[in-house]
Amino acid sequence: MTNDELFEKINKRFDTLEQGQAQTHTILAQHKTALEAVAAGQQDLRTGQKELQEDVKEIRGTMATKADVQDLRADLGNKFKKLTERVEAVEEIEGIPNPHKH
């Protein structure tokens, strides 16, 4: 094998190596872009999660508890009972028949 043939063979191998290296760089750039997109998406999720947690905390702070609702129900029940008694007393004093009683 002559030197020229040997150089030609070596140059072909270098060309193949350079093509492979170029493909490797392209693939690495694509992977880097994909990883950056994933990282940005994760950051968006973290931000959204923090905002959601803050919203839940705010809602819990302003939301009526079961005890609050029961207290309100008891208060309204007592007021309704007292008003009913007063109306019935007025109806009895004035002689007005209650249309809902038979």
Z-matrix of the N, CA and C atoms (Angstrom, degrees):
N
C 1 1.443
C 2 1.526 1 107.25
N 3 1.308 2 113.62 1 132.81
C 4 1.469 3 118.12 2 -177.80
C 5 1.519 4 109.46 3 -82.59
N 6 1.309 5 113.46 4 167.50
C 7 1.463 6 118.59 5 179.12
C 8 1.522 7 111.44 6 -63.84
N 9 1.331 8 116.68 7 -38.98
C 10 1.466 9 120.17 8 179.63
C 11 1.524 10 111.16 9 -62.98
N 12 1.308 11 116.35 10 -42.06
C 13 1.462 12 120.09 11 177.77
C 14 1.530 13 110.67 12 -64.83
N 15 1.286 14 115.63 13 -39.26
C 16 1.458 15 120.33 14 178.97
C 17 1.531 16 110.66 15 -65.69
N 18 1.329 17 117.37 16 -44.03
C 19 1.466 18 121.14 17 177.39
C 20 1.528 19 111.17 18 -62.74
N 21 1.317 20 116.18 19 -40.66
C 22 1.470 21 120.27 20 179.35
C 23 1.536 22 110.18 21 -63.23
N 24 1.308 23 116.34 22 -41.69
C 25 1.459 24 120.98 23 179.11
C 26 1.539 25 110.47 24 -65.46
N 27 1.315 26 116.74 25 -41.97
C 28 1.466 27 121.28 26 178.57
C 29 1.526 28 110.27 27 -65.35
N 30 1.338 29 117.02 28 -41.88
C 31 1.464 30 121.08 29 179.82
C 32 1.537 31 110.93 30 -63.58
N 33 1.308 32 117.78 31 -38.28
C 34 1.464 33 120.64 32 177.24
C 35 1.524 34 110.13 33 -63.14
N 36 1.301 35 116.92 34 -41.15
C 37 1.465 36 120.28 35 179.04
C 38 1.529 37 110.82 36 -66.16
N 39 1.343 38 115.96 37 -39.76
C 40 1.464 39 118.79 38 176.14
C 41 1.521 40 111.13 39 -63.51
N 42 1.349 41 116.80 40 -40.32
C 43 1.465 42 120.13 41 177.85
C 44 1.534 43 110.29 42 -60.40
N 45 1.319 44 115.94 43 -43.44
C 46 1.463 45 120.73 44 178.78
C 47 1.535 46 110.24 45 -63.17
N 48 1.323 47 116.72 46 -42.98
C 49 1.462 48 120.98 47 177.98
C 50 1.526 49 111.10 48 -63.48
N 51 1.325 50 117.31 49 -41.03
C 52 1.468 51 121.11 50 179.74
C 53 1.528 52 110.63 51 -65.85
N 54 1.332 53 116.99 52 -39.72
C 55 1.471 54 120.40 53 177.34
C 56 1.530 55 110.36 54 -64.06
N 57 1.323 56 116.26 55 -43.14
C 58 1.462 57 120.71 56 178.26
C 59 1.515 58 111.36 57 -63.65
N 60 1.318 59 116.51 58 -39.65
C 61 1.460 60 120.57 59 179.20
C 62 1.527 61 110.03 60 -67.00
N 63 1.330 62 117.83 61 -38.95
C 64 1.463 63 121.29 62 178.48
C 65 1.531 64 109.78 63 -64.22
N 66 1.321 65 116.44 64 -42.07
C 67 1.469 66 120.03 65 177.55
C 68 1.528 67 110.51 66 -63.52
N 69 1.323 68 116.25 67 -40.14
C 70 1.471 69 120.63 68 178.94
C 71 1.523 70 110.02 69 -62.58
N 72 1.319 71 117.64 70 -42.88
C 73 1.466 72 120.91 71 178.45
C 74 1.530 73 110.86 72 -63.35
N 75 1.318 74 117.10 73 -40.13
C 76 1.469 75 121.08 74 178.66
C 77 1.527 76 110.32 75 -62.94
N 78 1.323 77 115.74 76 -46.10
C 79 1.470 78 120.38 77 -179.63
C 80 1.526 79 110.42 78 -64.22
N 81 1.326 80 117.20 79 -41.59
C 82 1.469 81 120.57 80 178.32
C 83 1.526 82 110.97 81 -62.84
N 84 1.310 83 117.13 82 -40.21
C 85 1.471 84 120.53 83 178.41
C 86 1.526 85 110.18 84 -64.64
N 87 1.333 86 116.89 85 -40.52
C 88 1.463 87 120.18 86 178.05
C 89 1.530 88 110.84 87 -64.50
N 90 1.322 89 116.67 88 -42.40
C 91 1.467 90 120.49 89 178.57
C 92 1.526 91 111.00 90 -64.12
N 93 1.328 92 116.08 91 -40.75
C 94 1.459 93 120.09 92 178.90
C 95 1.526 94 110.10 93 -61.63
N 96 1.327 95 117.00 94 -44.44
C 97 1.466 96 121.09 95 178.64
C 98 1.526 97 110.88 96 -62.08
N 99 1.326 98 116.38 97 -42.94
C 100 1.468 99 120.49 98 179.15
C 101 1.529 100 110.64 99 -63.73
N 102 1.314 101 117.91 100 -42.68
C 103 1.460 102 121.42 101 179.63
C 104 1.532 103 111.15 102 -65.69
N 105 1.317 104 116.99 103 -37.55
C 106 1.465 105 119.98 104 176.97
C 107 1.530 106 110.54 105 -64.68
N 108 1.324 107 116.36 106 -39.33
C 109 1.470 108 120.17 107 178.12
C 110 1.530 109 110.60 108 -65.35
N 111 1.316 110 116.72 109 -41.77
C 112 1.468 111 120.47 110 178.18
C 113 1.531 112 110.04 111 -63.54
N 114 1.311 113 116.83 112 -43.35
C 115 1.472 114 120.67 113 179.69
C 116 1.529 115 110.46 114 -62.39
N 117 1.326 116 117.14 115 -41.56
C 118 1.463 117 120.20 116 178.12
C 119 1.521 118 110.78 117 -64.55
N 120 1.317 119 116.93 118 -39.59
C 121 1.461 120 121.02 119 177.80
C 122 1.520 121 111.56 120 -64.45
N 123 1.323 122 116.11 121 -40.17
C 124 1.471 123 119.64 122 177.80
C 125 1.520 124 110.66 123 -64.45
N 126 1.322 125 116.49 124 -40.02
C 127 1.461 126 119.68 125 178.90
C 128 1.525 127 110.34 126 -64.69
N 129 1.336 128 116.72 127 -40.76
C 130 1.470 129 120.29 128 176.63
C 131 1.528 130 110.42 129 -60.76
N 132 1.329 131 117.00 130 -41.95
C 133 1.462 132 120.71 131 178.59
C 134 1.521 133 111.43 132 -64.32
N 135 1.318 134 116.73 133 -41.49
C 136 1.471 135 119.94 134 178.56
C 137 1.530 136 110.57 135 -63.08
N 138 1.321 137 116.06 136 -43.27
C 139 1.460 138 120.10 137 179.07
C 140 1.520 139 110.31 138 -63.53
N 141 1.331 140 116.66 139 -44.87
C 142 1.462 141 120.61 140 177.98
C 143 1.515 142 112.26 141 -62.06
N 144 1.314 143 116.44 142 -38.49
C 145 1.467 144 120.92 143 179.61
C 146 1.526 145 110.04 144 -65.83
N 147 1.331 146 117.12 145 -42.05
C 148 1.464 147 120.17 146 178.81
C 149 1.530 148 110.49 147 -63.75
N 150 1.328 149 116.81 148 -42.52
C 151 1.459 150 120.45 149 179.17
C 152 1.524 151 110.35 150 -63.51
N 153 1.317 152 116.51 151 -41.37
C 154 1.463 153 120.71 152 178.69
C 155 1.525 154 110.90 153 -63.18
N 156 1.323 155 116.98 154 -43.01
C 157 1.464 156 120.46 155 178.60
C 158 1.528 157 110.83 156 -62.33
N 159 1.326 158 117.04 157 -39.63
C 160 1.462 159 120.35 158 178.10
C 161 1.527 160 110.64 159 -65.86
N 162 1.340 161 116.94 160 -40.47
C 163 1.467 162 120.83 161 178.40
C 164 1.529 163 110.81 162 -63.58
N 165 1.337 164 116.50 163 -42.69
C 166 1.470 165 120.43 164 179.74
C 167 1.524 166 109.61 165 -63.39
N 168 1.326 167 116.79 166 -42.09
C 169 1.469 168 120.99 167 179.55
C 170 1.537 169 109.58 168 -62.41
N 171 1.327 170 116.93 169 -41.60
C 172 1.470 171 120.70 170 179.44
C 173 1.526 172 110.79 171 -65.70
N 174 1.331 173 116.80 172 -42.95
C 175 1.473 174 120.54 173 179.47
C 176 1.518 175 110.09 174 -63.71
N 177 1.320 176 116.92 175 -44.06
C 178 1.467 177 119.98 176 179.54
C 179 1.522 178 111.34 177 -62.88
N 180 1.330 179 116.09 178 -32.62
C 181 1.449 180 119.86 179 179.52
C 182 1.517 181 113.05 180 -69.93
N 183 1.327 182 117.30 181 -29.37
C 184 1.467 183 120.71 182 -177.53
C 185 1.525 184 113.24 183 -103.95
N 186 1.312 185 117.39 184 -8.97
C 187 1.456 186 121.49 185 -175.93
C 188 1.531 187 110.70 186 -77.61
N 189 1.325 188 115.35 187 137.87
C 190 1.463 189 119.70 188 176.82
C 191 1.528 190 108.88 189 -71.19
N 192 1.314 191 114.58 190 139.63
C 193 1.456 192 119.03 191 177.93
C 194 1.530 193 108.93 192 -86.02
N 195 1.305 194 115.90 193 169.92
C 196 1.460 195 120.93 194 178.13
C 197 1.528 196 110.10 195 -60.33
N 198 1.315 197 116.14 196 -38.95
C 199 1.465 198 120.44 197 179.01
C 200 1.528 199 110.75 198 -64.23
N 201 1.339 200 116.47 199 -39.11
C 202 1.470 201 120.25 200 177.82
C 203 1.524 202 110.65 201 -60.83
N 204 1.318 203 115.83 202 -43.99
C 205 1.463 204 120.64 203 -179.28
C 206 1.530 205 110.42 204 -66.36
N 207 1.317 206 117.13 205 -41.41
C 208 1.464 207 120.17 206 178.69
C 209 1.529 208 111.20 207 -64.63
N 210 1.325 209 117.34 208 -39.34
C 211 1.468 210 120.73 209 177.18
C 212 1.517 211 110.67 210 -63.33
N 213 1.328 212 116.24 211 -44.41
C 214 1.464 213 120.32 212 179.13
C 215 1.523 214 110.46 213 -62.94
N 216 1.317 215 116.47 214 -41.97
C 217 1.472 216 120.82 215 179.11
C 218 1.533 217 110.82 216 -61.93
N 219 1.311 218 116.69 217 -42.19
C 220 1.470 219 120.83 218 179.01
C 221 1.532 220 110.08 219 -64.89
N 222 1.337 221 117.09 220 -44.24
C 223 1.465 222 120.75 221 179.00
C 224 1.522 223 111.22 222 -61.22
N 225 1.324 224 115.76 223 -46.32
C 226 1.473 225 119.40 224 179.83
C 227 1.528 226 111.23 225 -65.92
N 228 1.314 227 116.50 226 -38.18
C 229 1.462 228 120.29 227 177.87
C 230 1.514 229 111.27 228 -61.69
N 231 1.337 230 116.94 229 -43.73
C 232 1.467 231 121.20 230 178.61
C 233 1.526 232 111.44 231 -64.43
N 234 1.330 233 116.45 232 -43.12
C 235 1.462 234 119.58 233 179.66
C 236 1.522 235 110.67 234 -65.07
N 237 1.343 236 116.78 235 -41.41
C 238 1.461 237 120.49 236 179.24
C 239 1.528 238 110.32 237 -62.24
N 240 1.333 239 116.20 238 -42.99
C 241 1.463 240 120.91 239 -179.93
C 242 1.536 241 110.45 240 -62.15
N 243 1.332 242 116.66 241 -44.31
C 244 1.470 243 120.38 242 -179.84
C 245 1.532 244 110.97 243 -65.31
N 246 1.336 245 116.71 244 -42.24
C 247 1.464 246 119.37 245 179.02
C 248 1.528 247 111.25 246 -65.76
N 249 1.312 248 116.80 247 -38.52
C 250 1.468 249 120.75 248 177.81
C 251 1.525 250 110.21 249 -62.43
N 252 1.340 251 115.80 250 -43.98
C 253 1.468 252 119.66 251 178.47
C 254 1.534 253 110.83 252 -62.28
N 255 1.307 254 117.58 253 -40.56
C 256 1.466 255 120.86 254 179.68
C 257 1.524 256 111.17 255 -65.46
N 258 1.344 257 116.07 256 -44.56
C 259 1.472 258 119.76 257 179.78
C 260 1.524 259 109.60 258 -62.67
N 261 1.320 260 117.42 259 -43.53
C 262 1.458 261 120.68 260 179.58
C 263 1.526 262 111.01 261 -63.27
N 264 1.344 263 115.96 262 -37.19
C 265 1.465 264 119.48 263 178.13
C 266 1.529 265 110.40 264 -65.93
N 267 1.312 266 117.72 265 -42.97
C 268 1.466 267 121.46 266 178.15
C 269 1.525 268 109.60 267 -63.56
N 270 1.328 269 117.45 268 -43.49
C 271 1.468 270 120.73 269 178.87
C 272 1.531 271 110.34 270 -60.55
N 273 1.318 272 116.64 271 -39.92
C 274 1.471 273 120.52 272 -178.20
C 275 1.533 274 110.25 273 -69.54
N 276 1.322 275 116.15 274 -43.93
C 277 1.469 276 120.07 275 -179.49
C 278 1.522 277 110.63 276 -65.09
N 279 1.306 278 117.84 277 -42.83
C 280 1.457 279 122.31 278 -176.02
C 281 1.537 280 111.49 279 -85.21
N 282 1.295 281 117.15 280 -9.25
C 283 1.462 282 120.26 281 179.88
C 284 1.530 283 112.59 282 73.87
N 285 1.309 284 116.04 283 28.64
C 286 1.470 285 120.23 284 179.12
C 287 1.525 286 107.85 285 -89.43
N 288 1.329 287 117.32 286 124.07
C 289 1.467 288 118.36 287 178.58
C 290 1.542 289 110.41 288 -73.72
N 291 1.302 290 115.44 289 143.28
C 292 1.464 291 121.33 290 177.00
C 293 1.518 292 107.59 291 -82.54
N 294 1.336 293 118.14 292 117.45
C 295 1.479 294 120.21 293 -177.53
C 296 1.526 295 113.05 294 -68.38
N 297 1.313 296 117.91 295 -15.21
C 298 1.462 297 120.81 296 -178.03
C 299 1.520 298 113.04 297 -93.14
N 300 1.337 299 116.37 298 -11.75
C 301 1.470 300 120.70 299 176.63
C 302 1.518 301 108.49 300 -99.48
N 303 1.288 302 116.22 301 143.41
C 304 1.476 303 119.43 302 -179.15
C 305 1.488 304 110.62 303 -98.41
